């Protein structure tokens, strides 16, 4: 990709958190980064390089393309960045390549299980919590949980050391209930461990309430050091309760699907989880018929994707349910893989969060890759299907009438080429056949007759005929327009634009009275509303101009030496009757002859003339 193409792709990114992967011409990942706002961060690489470091300039020079993975929070982006750096070992990343990573809390499977802090999740049958933000905060929070439940943190081994010697100092300080004493049972110990597990899973509300009360009591007693220690423990437990979905031990060896149908394009995204780590993202854009339902697309895609493969995941999470499909696909893939392949749609918990993340990645990628032209084509295709047209409309003409009482009746003709106004083809009409009384139906007939007559005569300004006529008004207006079109043998479809209480077009109506609602489709609703507003604006503008000219002509009528050309010259120079009235003779004489200028001045200043 060229630098301009990279810049355009970066500018199309959303302002959301995520991770980006820079790749060279061979497809090798050369840099992995995270961002709170992907659009701002990635765009910086392709702006003016004067502010870049030498290393950044060298890296940018090797970028051929990049990919992104969208997440829900900055913390998730941080964890995912660490995972991807360890996986790809990019040349231009120097941080986070060590094996420390973000810590987990591990609970062993012994009869007296103990908590330990580890840097990596392992498939060893133990229970894992995390990952969490930092080693110090995790250790502090783990100590706070054990202290709150008075669990042992010493080096004694149970049940080997039960009753072997007297309790340690933690028991006498009230930090431990002395499970090394014979009177403390294994059942009670495991009950406390289960409570600790609930806290580590984020169910620490009751503990936090109790510790908050204790902290406030210490502060009231002026024991601020103890209150500060309790405050730090509360913060640590709160940090331990942070939830994220980038690394989820329950989702090892799992594929999570997202599917998005956009403007004429589909996009699927697959998040691959390996050993509990989100190792990558796979996306693909493709065109599909509009009639294809998402359920049909999902079943076709997943079958084509997995059936040819020799290695299959243990679990596949789909974005939505398809009746009977999960069971059948699971059965087929299980036979091929030689192990159980569980296909299902998660409804809650971490897996539901992962499903939402995959869906968001699919929609973001689909929207970013869809051009404005494709959105327009999709909207016109929808409109054509709603109006039962043989093909999407390429040219549309809209008409509106504007008047003040029975005078200055005008009409506008607005032309749209696709979804854009074609202003060079706009036309406006002054109604000639009506005298002294407004009649919108008769006016519409006259306008359309004159428009079709000019086309029949071969006037290029009125050619070609449109694919559809849109008439501002209801069924009666559409019927009036159809009667004129039939007289010329024109079979162009005609629709009236029916408005709601807020003067917005809520539906299109045929001359037969069949209404076609458009409110349910935002793209079509916006397009028709834009056409209606533009037609009304053009008609009102012409009406105001015409009415102003009429008022000026009537005020200047009957003045000696002032013909049509001199009236027009005054109108162009002064604009309004008020400006002409306030002008001096010398100013008027700059536009028209001296005698005519004096006549105009006398017309507006009869009293001053008599006084003179």
N, C-alpha and C positions, 0 to 999 in steps of 0.2 A: 504494500500500500504506500502511496505517496504521503508526504507530510500533510498536504491539504486534506487528503482522505482520512488520515489519522486524526487531524484536528476536528473534522466534521463528525467523526464517530464519537470522539470524546465529548463534543458539545451536545450530542444527543443523549448522553448518559443522564440518569436521574440524580437528584440531590438527596441520595440516601446512602447509608453505610454499606460497605462491602469491601471486597478484595479484588485487586487487579493483577494480572499476570502479563508481563511484557515478553514477547517472543521474537526471535530473529528469523531469518529467511528459511532456516531449516526446521522451524517449529519448536526449537529448544527454548525453554523458559530461562530468561536471563535476569529477570527481576520479579519479585513478588512484593507487593505493598498493600497497605490497608488505608482506608479513608473514611472519615465521618460523612463526607459528601463526595461521592465518586466523581461527579461532573467537574467540580472545582479542582480536585486534586489531579486527576488525569489530564485535564486541559492544560495545566501548568507546564507539563513536559513539552508541549508542542507550541508554546508561545515563544517570545523573544528569548533566545538562549544566552543573552548577555549576563543575566542574573544567575545562570546555572553554574555549578561547580564543574571542574574539569571531568570528574568522574561521571556526572550526570550527562554532560554533553557527549561523552564517549558512549554512554549507554543508549541515549536517544538516537545517536547516529546508526546504531545497530538494530533498532526496533523496526520490524516489518509489520507486525500486527499485535493486537492485545486482546485479552479476554477478561471478563469480569464475573464475579459471583456475588449476588446480593444477599445480605443478611439482615437481621432485625435490629441489631444494636452494635455499637462500637466495640463492646467487649467481645461479642461473637466474631467480629472482624479480626480482632487481635489474636484470638485463639486460632482461628482459621489460617491467618497469616503464618503463625508459628508452625502449624501442621504442614502447610504447603511448602514452606521453606525447607523443612526437613525432608520432604518427599522429593523435591526437584533440585535442591542444592544450587540455586541460581548463582551465576558468576558475580553479579553486582550486589548481592545481599551479604552483609558481614555480620549482622546481628541475628540472634535467635537460632543460630545453627547448632548450638550446644544441645546436649541431651537433657537439660534440666526441665524445660517446658513449664507448663502450669500444673500445680500439684493436685492430686486426688487424695481423698481419704479412703483408706482400705480397711475393711472389717474382715478379719480372718474367719475360718470355718471351724474353729476349735470348740470344745465344750464350754470353755470360758473365752469367747472371742475378744480380741483386743483391736483397738483402733491404731492405725499407723498412717503416716503421711508418705506417699510415694509420688514419683514423677511421671508414671506411665500406667495406663490401664492394661491389664493382662487377663487372658482367658484361663484363669486358674481356679474358678469356682468361688472365689471370694466376692464380697459385695463391695462395689465402688461408688463413691459419691464425688461429684465434681465434673470437670475441673473448676478450680477456684482461682481468685485473682492473684495472690502472691503467697510465698512460703511463710513469711512472718505472720500475715493476717490469718492464714489458714491454721497455723500452729496455735496462735492466740485464741482463735475461735474454738478449736478442738479442745484446748485446755478449759475454756469457759464452759463448754457443754459437759465435759467430764466433771468439772467442779460443781456445776449446778445439780447434777445427778449424783454427785459424790461417788463417782467411779474411780477405781485405782489407776494411777498413772506411774506407779513405781515399777521396778524391774522384776518383781516377784512373779513366779510362774504358778498358775492355778491349773489343776487342783494340787499340784505337787507341794506347794508351800503353805497350804491351808493348815493352820494349827502348828506350823513348824516353829514359829517364834512370835514374839509379841508384835502388835501393830506398829507401823512406822509413824513418823512425825506427822504425816498428812492426816492420819486418823485423829490425833490429839489436837490438830489445828481445825478440825471440822471440815476438811476438804475431801475426806474419803470416809465411807462408812465401815471400813475395815473388813473387806471381803476375805481377808486372810484369816479371820476368826472362824472357828468351827460353827458358831451359831448362825452365820450368814449362809444362806442356801444358794445352790446353783440356779434354782428357779428365779429367786429374787434378782440375782445378777443379770440373767438374761432378760428379765422384765425391764431392768434399767437400760440395758443395751437397746431394746426395742424402742424405748422412749427417746434415746439418743439418736437412733436412726430416723425417727420422725422429725426431730429437729434438723438433722442434716438434709432431710428432704424438703426443708422449707416450712415445716409445720411447727414453728417455734413461737407462735403468737403468745401462748400462755406464759412461756418462759420469759419472753421479753417484757411482758406486763409485770411479772413479779420482780424482775431485775430493775425495771424502771422505778417501781415503788420503793425498792431498797435504796436506789441511788438518790431519790428525792429525800428519803429519810436521813441518809448520811449528810446530804447537803444542808438540811435544816439543822442538824446537830453540829454544823460547822466542821465536819470531818471531810474536808474538801479533797484530801489525797485519796481517801477510800472511794469518795464519790467519782473522782476522775478515773480510778481503776475500773469501777463498775461501768462508767460511760464507755471506756475503751472496749470492755467486753461486749457491751450491747452493740457497739458499732461492728465489732468483729463477727458476732453472730449474725447481724444483719447482712454483712458482706458474704458470709457463708451461705445465706439463703438466696443469693442471686441465682436466677435461672438462666440458662442458655441452651442452645440446641445445636451448636456447631459440632461438639463432641458428645455423643450420647452412647453410653455403654450398652444400652438396651438395643441399639440399632446396628450392631456389628454385622458386616457383610450384608448390607441392605441397599436396595435401589429405591429412590423416592422419585415419583413421577409428577410432573406438572404439565398441563396442556392448556394452550390459549388459542382462541380463535379471534383473529383481528380483522382488519379491513382487507378481506380477500386472501389472507394468509393464515396458516396455522404455524404454531411453534411449540415444540415440546422441549422440556428440560428434564434431565435425569441427574439427581445428586447421588453420587456413589459413596457409600460408607464402607470403609475397610478397617477391620479391627477397631471399630468404634470411632474412627476418624473420617471426617469428610475429606476424601482424597481428591475430588475433582467434580467438574460439572460438564455435562454433554448437552448441547443444544442443536437443534436443526430447524430451519425454516422451510416450508414447502407450501405450494398452492393446493387448494382443494375446492371442489364444487361447493357452492353455498348451500345446496340442498343437503349436504352431508351433515349428519348430526354428530355432536361431540362423542356420544357413546360409540357410534360406528367407527369414528376415527381412532378412538382409544383402543378398541379391540383389534382393529387392523394393525395399528402401529406396534402394540406390545407383542402380538403374535409374530409379525415380521422381524421384530428386533431380537426376540429370545429364541425362537425355534431353531435358527441355524447355528446357535452358539453351543460350544461344548462345555464351557464353564458357566454356571449359573449361580446367582446369589441365593442365600438361604431365605431371604424375605424381600418381597416387592410390595411397596406401598403405592396404591393408585390414587389419583386425585378425586375421583367420585365413583359411585357404585354403578355397575352395569349388571342387570338381573342375571344371575346364574353364571356370570363370566369368571368371577374370582375362583369359584370352585373348580370349574372346568380347566382353566389355565393352570391352576395349582396342580391338578391331577396330571396333566400332560407334562409339565415341566419336572415334576417329581420323578416320573418314570425316566425321563431323559437324563436327569442329573444324578440319579442314584442316591439322592438324599431329599429330605422334605423341603419343598419350596412353598413357603406360605405367602399367598397373595391375598391382600385384604385392603380395606379403606379405613384408616384409623380415625376415630371420632374424638378422642381427647388425649391429653397428656403430651409427652415429648414427641411422640410420633405424629400426632396431629399438627404440632408446631412445625415439624420437619416437612410435612405435606404442604402446609401453607407457604413455607419458604420456597419449595420447588415450584409451586404455582406462581409465586411472585416472580421468580427468575424467568419462567416461561413468558409471563405477560410483559415484563420489562424488556426482554430481548425481542419479543414480537413487535412491541410498540416502537422500539428504537430502530428496528430494521424496516419498518413500514414507511414508505415515502408519502408525501402529501398527495402526489398523483394517484397512488394506490388507494388512499383513503377516499379521494374524490371519485375514482372509478367505482369503488365499492358502494358509495352513497348513491350514485346514479344508477347502478345496477339494482339496488334495493328499490329506488323510486320507480324504475321501469317495471319491476315485478309487481309492485303495489298497484300501479296504474294499468296493469295487463298490457303493456306495450310490447311489441315484438323484439325490441332491443333497447338498451339504455338510451335516454334522450341526450342528444348532442347539442341541440339548440332549442331553447324555450323562449316564448314571448309572453309577456304579461301586460295587461291593460288596466288603466284606472281612470276614472272621471273626477274632475274637480270643478266646483263652481261656487259663486256667491249669489244666491237667489237665482234670478233668471239671466244674469249678466255674466259675461266673460267665462262661458263654459269651455273648458279645455280638457284634453285627454293626453295621457302619456302611454308610450309603447316602450317597454324595457326589454332588452334582449340579453339572455344568458347563454354563453357558450360553455357547455358543461356546467361547472359550479361557479364560474366567474362571469361578472358582468362584461358585456361587449359594448362599451359606451359609444363606439363609433357607429353602431347600428341603432342607437336610441332614436326615436322619432316622437314628435309632439304635434298635436292637432288642435285647431280652434274649431269648435262646433259651429256649423253654418246653417243647418236646416231648422234649428229651433229658434224661435223669436219670443223672448220675454217670459218663458216658463221652463224650469228645469225638468228634464226627464232622463234619468240615468239609463234606462233601457233603450230609449230611442237614440241617446247619445252613443251608447256602446255599439248599436247597430250601424250608425253612421261611420264611426271610427273604423270598425272592422271592414265595412264595405269599401271605404276609401283605401284601406291598407291592401285588401285583396284585389281591388281594381288596379292599383298601381303595379302589383305583382303580375296580374294578367296582361298588362300592357308591356311587360318586360323591363320595368324600371329596376335597375340593378340595386338601387338603395333599399328595395323591399324584397330582395331575393337572397337566399332561397327561403322557401316556406319552412316554418319550424317543425319540430317533431311533436310539439304539444303547445296548445294555447292555454294560458292561465288568466282567468278573468276575475278581477277583484269584485267579489259579490257572491251571492248564493245561486240556487238552482235556476231562478228566473233569468239572471244575467247570463248563465251558461246556455239556457235555451235561446235567448235572444242572439247570442253569438253563433250558435249552431245554425239558426235559420238563415243567417247571412252566408255562412260557409257553404251550406248546401246549395245556395243559389249560384255559387261559383263552381260547384262540383268538387269542393275541397273536403277531404275526409280526415283532416288532422284532428286528433282527439282534443276535446275541449273540456276543461274543468273549472268550476268556480272555487274561489278560495273563501271558505267559511270561517268567520272569526269568532273568538270567544269574548268574554266580558272585558278582557284586557286588550282588545284589538289585536290579538295574535291569531294567526291562521291555525285553527285546531284541526281542520279536515279539508279535504278536497271533495267536491261533489260533481257528479256527472249530470248532463242535461236530463237524464231519466230520473234523477233524484237519489242515486245511490251514493252514500257518503263513504269516504275512505279516510279513516282516522290516521293521523300521522304523529300524534303526541307520543305514542309508545315507542317510536324510533327516534332517538335524539338527533342523529345525523340528518335524516330527512326533514324532521321538524325544523332544525336550524336552517337548512337550505331554503325551504319554502318560505319560512319567516323572513329570511334575508331578501328573497325576491319580492315578497309583498311590501316590505318596508322601502325597498329601493324604488319600486313602482310608485308608491304613494309619495315618496319624497320628490321624485321627478315631476309628478303631476302638480303638487303643491307649489314647487318652485316656479314652474311655468305659469301657474295661475296667478301668483303674486306679481310676477313680472307683467303679465297681461293686464291685470287689474290696475297696476301702477301706471302703465301706459295709457289706459283708458281714462283714468282720472286726469292725467296731464293733458291729454288731447281735449277733453271737455273744458278744462280751464282756459285753454289757449284758443278755443274756437271763436271765430267772429272778429279776431283782431286784424285790422287792416294791414296788408302787406305781409301777413304771416301765413305762408302755405305749409304743406306737409313737410317739405324738406327743411324749412327753417324751424319748424316745431321739433323735428327729429334732432336737429343740431343743438337746440336748447336743451333737449332731454339728455343728450349725451354729455353736454358740458356741465350742466347743473344737477342733473339727476332727479330733483324733486321740485314740485310747485313752490314749496316754501323757499327753496334756495333762489328760484327765479324771482319770487316776490320781493326778497330782501336784497337782490342785486341792484347796483347802481346802473344808470344808463350807460356809462362808460364800459362797464363789465359786459353788459348785454351787447354793446356795439362791437365788441371783439369777436362775437359769434355771428351776428346778423347785421345788415346795414343800419346806419344811424337812424333813419326814419322809422324802420320797423322796431328798433330798440326803444325809441321814444314812445311808440304806440303800445308796446308791451308794458312799459313803465306806467303809462297813463291808465292802462287797464287795471292795474293793481293799486294805484294810488290816486283815485278820483278826487278825494278831499284835498290832498296836497296840491293837485293841479288847480282846483278852484281857488284855493287861497293864493296861489301865485298869480 
